[in-house]
Amino acid sequence: MKESTMTGELEMHWISVLGPDGRTRMEARWLVVGEADALAPHAA
């Protein structure tokens, strides 16, 4: 799934997030194409 914006193309990435209950859940994040690898975990 992709969407275009002023800053470039966004791509939806499903990432695993560890919840407070110790279970893993999936969360969707929109990331600019090509920048996903450059993002630090805390910058999302």
mmCIF file as Biopython writes it, N, C-alpha, C and O atoms, coordinates in Angstrom:
data_model
#
loop_
_atom_site.group_PDB
_atom_site.id
_atom_site.type_symbol
_atom_site.label_atom_id
_atom_site.label_alt_id
_atom_site.label_comp_id
_atom_site.label_asym_id
_atom_site.label_entity_id
_atom_site.label_seq_id
_atom_site.pdbx_PDB_ins_code
_atom_site.Cartn_x
_atom_site.Cartn_y
_atom_site.Cartn_z
_atom_site.occupancy
_atom_site.B_iso_or_equiv
_atom_site.auth_seq_id
_atom_site.auth_asym_id
_atom_site.pdbx_PDB_model_num
ATOM 1   N N  . MET A ? 1  ? 0.848  -1.191  0.000  1.0 0.0 1  A 1 
ATOM 2   C CA . MET A ? 1  ? 0.000  0.000   0.000  1.0 0.0 1  A 1 
ATOM 3   C C  . MET A ? 1  ? 0.885  1.244   0.000  1.0 0.0 1  A 1 
ATOM 4   O O  . MET A ? 1  ? 1.776  1.394   0.837  1.0 0.0 1  A 1 
ATOM 5   N N  . LYS A ? 2  ? 0.621  2.121   -0.950 1.0 0.0 2  A 1 
ATOM 6   C CA . LYS A ? 2  ? 1.443  3.322   -1.049 1.0 0.0 2  A 1 
ATOM 7   C C  . LYS A ? 2  ? 0.567  4.553   -1.173 1.0 0.0 2  A 1 
ATOM 8   O O  . LYS A ? 2  ? -0.574 4.477   -1.628 1.0 0.0 2  A 1 
ATOM 9   N N  . GLU A ? 3  ? 1.105  5.666   -0.771 1.0 0.0 3  A 1 
ATOM 10  C CA . GLU A ? 3  ? 0.385  6.931   -0.830 1.0 0.0 3  A 1 
ATOM 11  C C  . GLU A ? 3  ? 1.402  8.027   -1.099 1.0 0.0 3  A 1 
ATOM 12  O O  . GLU A ? 3  ? 2.489  8.031   -0.521 1.0 0.0 3  A 1 
ATOM 13  N N  . SER A ? 4  ? 1.047  8.955   -1.977 1.0 0.0 4  A 1 
ATOM 14  C CA . SER A ? 4  ? 1.985  10.026  -2.297 1.0 0.0 4  A 1 
ATOM 15  C C  . SER A ? 4  ? 1.698  11.270  -1.463 1.0 0.0 4  A 1 
ATOM 16  O O  . SER A ? 4  ? 0.541  11.613  -1.220 1.0 0.0 4  A 1 
ATOM 17  N N  . THR A ? 5  ? 2.753  11.936  -1.030 1.0 0.0 5  A 1 
ATOM 18  C CA . THR A ? 5  ? 2.613  13.171  -0.268 1.0 0.0 5  A 1 
ATOM 19  C C  . THR A ? 5  ? 3.582  14.200  -0.816 1.0 0.0 5  A 1 
ATOM 20  O O  . THR A ? 5  ? 4.320  13.926  -1.763 1.0 0.0 5  A 1 
ATOM 21  N N  . MET A ? 6  ? 3.580  15.369  -0.227 1.0 0.0 6  A 1 
ATOM 22  C CA . MET A ? 6  ? 4.482  16.432  -0.639 1.0 0.0 6  A 1 
ATOM 23  C C  . MET A ? 6  ? 5.942  16.030  -0.395 1.0 0.0 6  A 1 
ATOM 24  O O  . MET A ? 6  ? 6.835  16.450  -1.131 1.0 0.0 6  A 1 
ATOM 25  N N  . THR A ? 7  ? 6.174  15.232  0.620  1.0 0.0 7  A 1 
ATOM 26  C CA . THR A ? 7  ? 7.545  14.874  0.988  1.0 0.0 7  A 1 
ATOM 27  C C  . THR A ? 7  ? 8.039  13.649  0.242  1.0 0.0 7  A 1 
ATOM 28  O O  . THR A ? 7  ? 9.210  13.287  0.360  1.0 0.0 7  A 1 
ATOM 29  N N  . GLY A ? 8  ? 7.170  13.005  -0.524 1.0 0.0 8  A 1 
ATOM 30  C CA . GLY A ? 8  ? 7.572  11.802  -1.239 1.0 0.0 8  A 1 
ATOM 31  C C  . GLY A ? 8  ? 6.525  10.721  -1.078 1.0 0.0 8  A 1 
ATOM 32  O O  . GLY A ? 8  ? 5.417  10.977  -0.608 1.0 0.0 8  A 1 
ATOM 33  N N  . GLU A ? 9  ? 6.881  9.518   -1.469 1.0 0.0 9  A 1 
ATOM 34  C CA . GLU A ? 9  ? 5.943  8.415   -1.362 1.0 0.0 9  A 1 
ATOM 35  C C  . GLU A ? 9  ? 6.008  7.790   0.021  1.0 0.0 9  A 1 
ATOM 36  O O  . GLU A ? 9  ? 7.086  7.577   0.576  1.0 0.0 9  A 1 
ATOM 37  N N  . LEU A ? 10 ? 4.834  7.501   0.562  1.0 0.0 10 A 1 
ATOM 38  C CA . LEU A ? 10 ? 4.773  6.826   1.852  1.0 0.0 10 A 1 
ATOM 39  C C  . LEU A ? 10 ? 4.445  5.357   1.628  1.0 0.0 10 A 1 
ATOM 40  O O  . LEU A ? 10 ? 3.679  5.005   0.731  1.0 0.0 10 A 1 
ATOM 41  N N  . GLU A ? 11 ? 5.025  4.528   2.441  1.0 0.0 11 A 1 
ATOM 42  C CA . GLU A ? 11 ? 4.776  3.104   2.374  1.0 0.0 11 A 1 
ATOM 43  C C  . GLU A ? 11 ? 4.317  2.643   3.746  1.0 0.0 11 A 1 
ATOM 44  O O  . GLU A ? 11 ? 4.887  3.042   4.762  1.0 0.0 11 A 1 
ATOM 45  N N  . MET A ? 12 ? 3.285  1.800   3.779  1.0 0.0 12 A 1 
ATOM 46  C CA . MET A ? 12 ? 2.824  1.287   5.057  1.0 0.0 12 A 1 
ATOM 47  C C  . MET A ? 12 ? 3.660  0.084   5.455  1.0 0.0 12 A 1 
ATOM 48  O O  . MET A ? 12 ? 3.776  -0.884  4.703  1.0 0.0 12 A 1 
ATOM 49  N N  . HIS A ? 13 ? 4.237  0.154   6.633  1.0 0.0 13 A 1 
ATOM 50  C CA . HIS A ? 13 ? 5.042  -0.949  7.149  1.0 0.0 13 A 1 
ATOM 51  C C  . HIS A ? 13 ? 4.367  -1.511  8.389  1.0 0.0 13 A 1 
ATOM 52  O O  . HIS A ? 13 ? 3.956  -0.756  9.270  1.0 0.0 13 A 1 
ATOM 53  N N  . TRP A ? 14 ? 4.250  -2.831  8.462  1.0 0.0 14 A 1 
ATOM 54  C CA . TRP A ? 14 ? 3.735  -3.474  9.664  1.0 0.0 14 A 1 
ATOM 55  C C  . TRP A ? 14 ? 4.919  -3.887  10.515 1.0 0.0 14 A 1 
ATOM 56  O O  . TRP A ? 14 ? 5.764  -4.672  10.084 1.0 0.0 14 A 1 
ATOM 57  N N  . ILE A ? 15 ? 4.976  -3.356  11.723 1.0 0.0 15 A 1 
ATOM 58  C CA . ILE A ? 15 ? 6.086  -3.677  12.614 1.0 0.0 15 A 1 
ATOM 59  C C  . ILE A ? 15 ? 5.561  -4.364  13.872 1.0 0.0 15 A 1 
ATOM 60  O O  . ILE A ? 15 ? 4.428  -4.133  14.294 1.0 0.0 15 A 1 
ATOM 61  N N  . SER A ? 16 ? 6.393  -5.200  14.457 1.0 0.0 16 A 1 
ATOM 62  C CA . SER A ? 16 ? 6.026  -5.886  15.693 1.0 0.0 16 A 1 
ATOM 63  C C  . SER A ? 16 ? 6.360  -5.000  16.879 1.0 0.0 16 A 1 
ATOM 64  O O  . SER A ? 16 ? 7.478  -4.500  17.003 1.0 0.0 16 A 1 
ATOM 65  N N  . VAL A ? 17 ? 5.374  -4.812  17.748 1.0 0.0 17 A 1 
ATOM 66  C CA . VAL A ? 17 ? 5.578  -3.990  18.935 1.0 0.0 17 A 1 
ATOM 67  C C  . VAL A ? 17 ? 5.279  -4.834  20.164 1.0 0.0 17 A 1 
ATOM 68  O O  . VAL A ? 17 ? 4.233  -5.477  20.253 1.0 0.0 17 A 1 
ATOM 69  N N  . LEU A ? 18 ? 6.204  -4.824  21.102 1.0 0.0 18 A 1 
ATOM 70  C CA . LEU A ? 18 ? 6.006  -5.577  22.335 1.0 0.0 18 A 1 
ATOM 71  C C  . LEU A ? 18 ? 5.194  -4.731  23.308 1.0 0.0 18 A 1 
ATOM 72  O O  . LEU A ? 18 ? 5.621  -3.649  23.710 1.0 0.0 18 A 1 
ATOM 73  N N  . GLY A ? 19 ? 4.033  -5.228  23.677 1.0 0.0 19 A 1 
ATOM 74  C CA . GLY A ? 19 ? 3.162  -4.487  24.572 1.0 0.0 19 A 1 
ATOM 75  C C  . GLY A ? 19 ? 3.547  -4.673  26.025 1.0 0.0 19 A 1 
ATOM 76  O O  . GLY A ? 19 ? 4.383  -5.516  26.347 1.0 0.0 19 A 1 
ATOM 77  N N  . PRO A ? 20 ? 2.935  -3.882  26.911 1.0 0.0 20 A 1 
ATOM 78  C CA . PRO A ? 20 ? 3.222  -3.943  28.348 1.0 0.0 20 A 1 
ATOM 79  C C  . PRO A ? 20 ? 2.851  -5.287  28.969 1.0 0.0 20 A 1 
ATOM 80  O O  . PRO A ? 20 ? 3.361  -5.652  30.028 1.0 0.0 20 A 1 
ATOM 81  N N  . ASP A ? 21 ? 1.953  -6.024  28.299 1.0 0.0 21 A 1 
ATOM 82  C CA . ASP A ? 21 ? 1.547  -7.323  28.831 1.0 0.0 21 A 1 
ATOM 83  C C  . ASP A ? 21 ? 2.482  -8.440  28.376 1.0 0.0 21 A 1 
ATOM 84  O O  . ASP A ? 21 ? 2.256  -9.612  28.678 1.0 0.0 21 A 1 
ATOM 85  N N  . GLY A ? 22 ? 3.540  -8.065  27.643 1.0 0.0 22 A 1 
ATOM 86  C CA . GLY A ? 22 ? 4.496  -9.061  27.199 1.0 0.0 22 A 1 
ATOM 87  C C  . GLY A ? 22 ? 4.115  -9.731  25.891 1.0 0.0 22 A 1 
ATOM 88  O O  . GLY A ? 22 ? 4.823  -10.614 25.408 1.0 0.0 22 A 1 
ATOM 89  N N  . ARG A ? 23 ? 2.995  -9.309  25.318 1.0 0.0 23 A 1 
ATOM 90  C CA . ARG A ? 23 ? 2.559  -9.889  24.054 1.0 0.0 23 A 1 
ATOM 91  C C  . ARG A ? 23 ? 2.984  -8.997  22.895 1.0 0.0 23 A 1 
ATOM 92  O O  . ARG A ? 23 ? 3.090  -7.778  23.032 1.0 0.0 23 A 1 
ATOM 93  N N  . THR A ? 24 ? 3.223  -9.625  21.766 1.0 0.0 24 A 1 
ATOM 94  C CA . THR A ? 24 ? 3.604  -8.876  20.574 1.0 0.0 24 A 1 
ATOM 95  C C  . THR A ? 24 ? 2.359  -8.570  19.759 1.0 0.0 24 A 1 
ATOM 96  O O  . THR A ? 24 ? 1.516  -9.441  19.542 1.0 0.0 24 A 1 
ATOM 97  N N  . ARG A ? 25 ? 2.250  -7.333  19.310 1.0 0.0 25 A 1 
ATOM 98  C CA . ARG A ? 25 ? 1.142  -6.970  18.440 1.0 0.0 25 A 1 
ATOM 99  C C  . ARG A ? 25 ? 1.701  -6.261  17.211 1.0 0.0 25 A 1 
ATOM 100 O O  . ARG A ? 25 ? 2.823  -5.757  17.223 1.0 0.0 25 A 1 
ATOM 101 N N  . MET A ? 26 ? 0.902  -6.232  16.156 1.0 0.0 26 A 1 
ATOM 102 C CA . MET A ? 26 ? 1.346  -5.581  14.933 1.0 0.0 26 A 1 
ATOM 103 C C  . MET A ? 26 ? 0.796  -4.162  14.879 1.0 0.0 26 A 1 
ATOM 104 O O  . MET A ? 26 ? -0.373 -3.921  15.176 1.0 0.0 26 A 1 
ATOM 105 N N  . GLU A ? 27 ? 1.656  -3.237  14.496 1.0 0.0 27 A 1 
ATOM 106 C CA . GLU A ? 27 ? 1.234  -1.850  14.342 1.0 0.0 27 A 1 
ATOM 107 C C  . GLU A ? 27 ? 1.616  -1.364  12.960 1.0 0.0 27 A 1 
ATOM 108 O O  . GLU A ? 27 ? 2.688  -1.691  12.451 1.0 0.0 27 A 1 
ATOM 109 N N  . ALA A ? 28 ? 0.734  -0.580  12.354 1.0 0.0 28 A 1 
ATOM 110 C CA . ALA A ? 28 ? 1.017  -0.020  11.036 1.0 0.0 28 A 1 
ATOM 111 C C  . ALA A ? 28 ? 1.673  1.343   11.197 1.0 0.0 28 A 1 
ATOM 112 O O  . ALA A ? 28 ? 1.240  2.168   12.001 1.0 0.0 28 A 1 
ATOM 113 N N  . ARG A ? 29 ? 2.712  1.558   10.427 1.0 0.0 29 A 1 
ATOM 114 C CA . ARG A ? 29 ? 3.401  2.855   10.437 1.0 0.0 29 A 1 
ATOM 115 C C  . ARG A ? 29 ? 3.584  3.311   9.001  1.0 0.0 29 A 1 
ATOM 116 O O  . ARG A ? 29 ? 3.986  2.531   8.138  1.0 0.0 29 A 1 
ATOM 117 N N  . TRP A ? 30 ? 3.288  4.580   8.751  1.0 0.0 30 A 1 
ATOM 118 C CA . TRP A ? 30 ? 3.552  5.141   7.427  1.0 0.0 30 A 1 
ATOM 119 C C  . TRP A ? 30 ? 4.961  5.699   7.430  1.0 0.0 30 A 1 
ATOM 120 O O  . TRP A ? 30 ? 5.284  6.580   8.227  1.0 0.0 30 A 1 
ATOM 121 N N  . LEU A ? 31 ? 5.799  5.189   6.544  1.0 0.0 31 A 1 
ATOM 122 C CA . LEU A ? 31 ? 7.181  5.639   6.468  1.0 0.0 31 A 1 
ATOM 123 C C  . LEU A ? 31 ? 7.490  6.082   5.047  1.0 0.0 31 A 1 
ATOM 124 O O  . LEU A ? 31 ? 7.015  5.484   4.082  1.0 0.0 31 A 1 
ATOM 125 N N  . VAL A ? 32 ? 8.291  7.136   4.928  1.0 0.0 32 A 1 
ATOM 126 C CA . VAL A ? 32 ? 8.688  7.606   3.611  1.0 0.0 32 A 1 
ATOM 127 C C  . VAL A ? 32 ? 9.580  6.556   2.960  1.0 0.0 32 A 1 
ATOM 128 O O  . VAL A ? 32 ? 10.510 6.047   3.586  1.0 0.0 32 A 1 
ATOM 129 N N  . VAL A ? 33 ? 9.293  6.239   1.711  1.0 0.0 33 A 1 
ATOM 130 C CA . VAL A ? 33 ? 10.053 5.228   0.983  1.0 0.0 33 A 1 
ATOM 131 C C  . VAL A ? 33 ? 11.531 5.608   0.968  1.0 0.0 33 A 1 
ATOM 132 O O  . VAL A ? 33 ? 11.886 6.735   0.624  1.0 0.0 33 A 1 
ATOM 133 N N  . GLY A ? 34 ? 12.388 4.661   1.342  1.0 0.0 34 A 1 
ATOM 134 C CA . GLY A ? 34 ? 13.817 4.905   1.338  1.0 0.0 34 A 1 
ATOM 135 C C  . GLY A ? 34 ? 14.340 5.413   2.673  1.0 0.0 34 A 1 
ATOM 136 O O  . GLY A ? 34 ? 15.544 5.373   2.928  1.0 0.0 34 A 1 
ATOM 137 N N  . GLU A ? 35 ? 13.443 5.889   3.520  1.0 0.0 35 A 1 
ATOM 138 C CA . GLU A ? 35 ? 13.875 6.411   4.813  1.0 0.0 35 A 1 
ATOM 139 C C  . GLU A ? 35 ? 13.598 5.432   5.946  1.0 0.0 35 A 1 
ATOM 140 O O  . GLU A ? 35 ? 14.040 5.644   7.075  1.0 0.0 35 A 1 
ATOM 141 N N  . ALA A ? 36 ? 12.883 4.382   5.653  1.0 0.0 36 A 1 
ATOM 142 C CA . ALA A ? 36 ? 12.503 3.424   6.690  1.0 0.0 36 A 1 
ATOM 143 C C  . ALA A ? 36 ? 13.727 2.844   7.389  1.0 0.0 36 A 1 
ATOM 144 O O  . ALA A ? 36 ? 13.730 2.667   8.607  1.0 0.0 36 A 1 
ATOM 145 N N  . ASP A ? 37 ? 14.763 2.551   6.613  1.0 0.0 37 A 1 
ATOM 146 C CA . ASP A ? 37 ? 15.965 1.953   7.191  1.0 0.0 37 A 1 
ATOM 147 C C  . ASP A ? 37 ? 16.768 2.959   8.003  1.0 0.0 37 A 1 
ATOM 148 O O  . ASP A ? 37 ? 17.537 2.580   8.886  1.0 0.0 37 A 1 
ATOM 149 N N  . ALA A ? 38 ? 16.588 4.235   7.705  1.0 0.0 38 A 1 
ATOM 150 C CA . ALA A ? 38 ? 17.374 5.275   8.370  1.0 0.0 38 A 1 
ATOM 151 C C  . ALA A ? 38 ? 16.756 5.703   9.700  1.0 0.0 38 A 1 
ATOM 152 O O  . ALA A ? 38 ? 17.414 6.347   10.518 1.0 0.0 38 A 1 
ATOM 153 N N  . LEU A ? 39 ? 15.492 5.342   9.910  1.0 0.0 39 A 1 
ATOM 154 C CA . LEU A ? 39 ? 14.809 5.768   11.128 1.0 0.0 39 A 1 
ATOM 155 C C  . LEU A ? 39 ? 15.259 4.959   12.335 1.0 0.0 39 A 1 
ATOM 156 O O  . LEU A ? 39 ? 15.349 3.733   12.281 1.0 0.0 39 A 1 
ATOM 157 N N  . ALA A ? 40 ? 15.533 5.653   13.404 1.0 0.0 40 A 1 
ATOM 158 C CA . ALA A ? 40 ? 15.805 4.977   14.666 1.0 0.0 40 A 1 
ATOM 159 C C  . ALA A ? 40 ? 14.458 4.584   15.281 1.0 0.0 40 A 1 
ATOM 160 O O  . ALA A ? 40 ? 13.448 5.233   15.008 1.0 0.0 40 A 1 
ATOM 161 N N  . PRO A ? 41 ? 14.429 3.533   16.105 1.0 0.0 41 A 1 
ATOM 162 C CA . PRO A ? 41 ? 13.170 3.067   16.705 1.0 0.0 41 A 1 
ATOM 163 C C  . PRO A ? 41 ? 12.412 4.162   17.449 1.0 0.0 41 A 1 
ATOM 164 O O  . PRO A ? 41 ? 11.182 4.192   17.423 1.0 0.0 41 A 1 
ATOM 165 N N  . HIS A ? 42 ? 13.131 5.053   18.105 1.0 0.0 42 A 1 
ATOM 166 C CA . HIS A ? 42 ? 12.454 6.071   18.901 1.0 0.0 42 A 1 
ATOM 167 C C  . HIS A ? 42 ? 11.959 7.237   18.052 1.0 0.0 42 A 1 
ATOM 168 O O  . HIS A ? 42 ? 11.254 8.114   18.550 1.0 0.0 42 A 1 
ATOM 169 N N  . ALA A ? 43 ? 12.323 7.249   16.784 1.0 0.0 43 A 1 
ATOM 170 C CA . ALA A ? 43 ? 11.930 8.360   15.917 1.0 0.0 43 A 1 
ATOM 171 C C  . ALA A ? 43 ? 10.611 8.082   15.201 1.0 0.0 43 A 1 
ATOM 172 O O  . ALA A ? 43 ? 10.058 8.965   14.545 1.0 0.0 43 A 1 
ATOM 173 N N  . ALA A ? 44 ? 10.113 6.863   15.326 1.0 0.0 44 A 1 
ATOM 174 C CA . ALA A ? 44 ? 8.897  6.492   14.607 1.0 0.0 44 A 1 
ATOM 175 C C  . ALA A ? 44 ? 7.670  7.165   15.209 1.0 0.0 44 A 1 
ATOM 176 O O  . ALA A ? 44 ? 6.556  6.963   14.725 1.0 0.0 44 A 1 
#
